[in-house]
Amino acid sequence: MSFGLSVVIVLCLSLPVFSGAGGALFAAKLAWISGIGFASYRVFRTGRVSGWRSLFFIILAWAFILEFKATLLGLSGSVWVTPEIREVPYCHIAIVSTFLNHLYYQYLALMSGHWLKWSPLAAGLLFWLLATLSIGQGWCSWACFYGGLDTTFSSLRKEPFLKWFHLPRGARDFSLALLIAVMLLSLAKTQPVYCLWLCPLKISTGFLDPDTVIRKWQFAIFAAAGILFVIALPVLIKKRTFCAFLCPFGAWQAIVGRISPFRVSINPEVCTLCQQCLKACPIYAIDATGVKEHKISSYCNRCGDCFDACPTGAIDYSIGKRLSGTPLPRILFLISAWLIGGSVSLLFVPSAILKIIRWVSSGFHG
Amino acid sequence: MADTEFFMNPLVSISFEGLMLGLSTGSVCATTCFPFLLPYLMTEGKSGLRKQAFLLLKFFSGRLIAYLLAGGFAGWLGGRFRGRFPESFHDWALIVLAGAMVFFASERLFFKKTACLRSPKPFVSRQFPFLLGFLMGWNVCPPFLIGIDRLLEIGNPALGTIFFFAFFISSSLYLLPLFLLVPLFSSDRLRTVGAMTALLVGSGYLAKGVFALFFSR
């Protein structure tokens, strides 16, 4: 059965690939899809989600960085965004943090009689809706091409240096407050405030306007946030601190991701209240009260780390809030997650693999 | 003919101008005010209709008084000097408003449950909606600037006050829905989120004001 399910995933991912051109990229795509097929087979076979998912997720993030930088290098001869590049990438984090701006512009278009003028983002909405309906908050652990960065650093050690398993009351909602704040500030300033002032991932790009004192402040903030939340804290406490506290998209998905029927639930009859799930959860989605009440917060990313940590197997995917006792919810969720994550990864992982192969085969030149 | 005479009356025409300015630019006005108002209402919004109406009344009284003063002052300034508000006025107004927001949020987040600082209902807390309305009224948004510019041209304090009264009435229409909607979702969790949002927004604007005042000139 595990093999059959993996074949379904491989076939679904391969169909669009076969409609494209052949060559080295085609071969790289097939190789990557085979890799996904193998990983999904191991997950179905062993019942352990976190290991193979983490590996896939980490490759996704670093391949994105490599592909993005290589594209910049090809376009402008620099790994930074330069004035030669007119179109700056606009990621999912930027989209939600400027969501009110899009609504406002749409309102202005309607008020001026241009109701047919829809933002190009309206088309992206369809993919987001499909992904959110399918895996909800699972986007943040299966398809986000940034999440793999702090996952990398949080996976470096088996045990955390600092055992910060509990948060002060309300602290987990900081990302929600940040989401609301950046949405409001972006609307008031008609600028993507999060991208301009807070996003540590922005350190990997640059600005189009001249270097000023403000620019130095912005870079200092990006560097500080990046070092602290993407590298240092994940290494020290073994948690995905950027995703948990600094990513507005995570908070957004925690709210709207509820439209997906899939949940992660605890079986109260099997749970021994050992709190291993609380310790394993990389984004603080389970707290002590939650363990007692067998409740997992809406911030849960469906990563599966708690399943593997649970000594009694009390936690699993469910449809709705109760565990059905059958493997069906797990199978349906995992197929959806591999397909959504796999589709996103096909946009840049095969190409990044090719670049690495060429780079290595050229003796690390070029 | 009678209609034309009616609109030629300076009182009527200035009221009409203020009213139209508020109606036509109210959405811009709202986008400037929402960052302060929404977190505040998330934190302090009351579920009871009477309590919420009281809060609304305090906020809009503060805002009205600020607008009347601004209108009167701009008219007086225009009449005497044909001058302008000092450039740094905007930054100072922003710093005071953002500072008040940071103080309010910090009090809610960090000091409320500290025994030594606990008080039944401090005066500042009780009057905060009025203060917020007053400080927000003084904060410069594009429609406010257009209004001020017009009043500097007219140079009459009485007409300035009337202009801003009319502007207050029409622009308030865009803020009212928040007062009605936010309390519907009131919960302890949302109050904490609101206070954290207020702290973030206040800190952001405070940094912006300080930077603009001391580093960009």
Contacts between the chains, C-beta under 8 A, distances in Angstrom:
chain1	res1	chain2	res2	distance
A	104	B	27	7.3
A	104	B	31	6.7
A	107	B	27	7.1
A	108	B	27	7.9
A	169	B	192	7.8
A	170	B	189	7.4
A	170	B	192	4.0
A	170	B	193	7.7
A	170	B	196	7.3
A	173	B	189	6.6
A	173	B	192	6.3
A	173	B	193	4.9
A	173	B	196	6.9
A	174	B	196	6.0
A	176	B	193	5.2
A	177	B	193	5.0
A	177	B	194	7.8
A	177	B	196	3.4
A	177	B	197	4.4
A	177	B	199	7.8
A	177	B	200	6.0
A	178	B	200	6.3
A	180	B	38	7.2
A	180	B	39	7.0
A	180	B	42	7.9
A	180	B	193	7.1
A	180	B	197	4.6
A	181	B	35	7.5
A	181	B	39	7.4
A	181	B	197	4.9
A	181	B	200	3.9
A	181	B	201	5.1
A	181	B	204	7.1
A	184	B	34	5.5
A	184	B	35	3.9
A	184	B	38	6.2
A	184	B	39	7.7
A	184	B	197	7.7
A	184	B	201	6.4
A	185	B	35	5.7
A	185	B	201	6.4
A	185	B	204	5.8
A	187	B	31	4.9
A	187	B	34	6.7
A	187	B	35	7.6
A	188	B	31	5.3
A	188	B	32	5.5
A	188	B	34	7.0
A	188	B	35	5.0
A	193	B	204	7.6
A	197	B	204	7.8
A	213	B	215	6.4
A	214	B	211	7.6
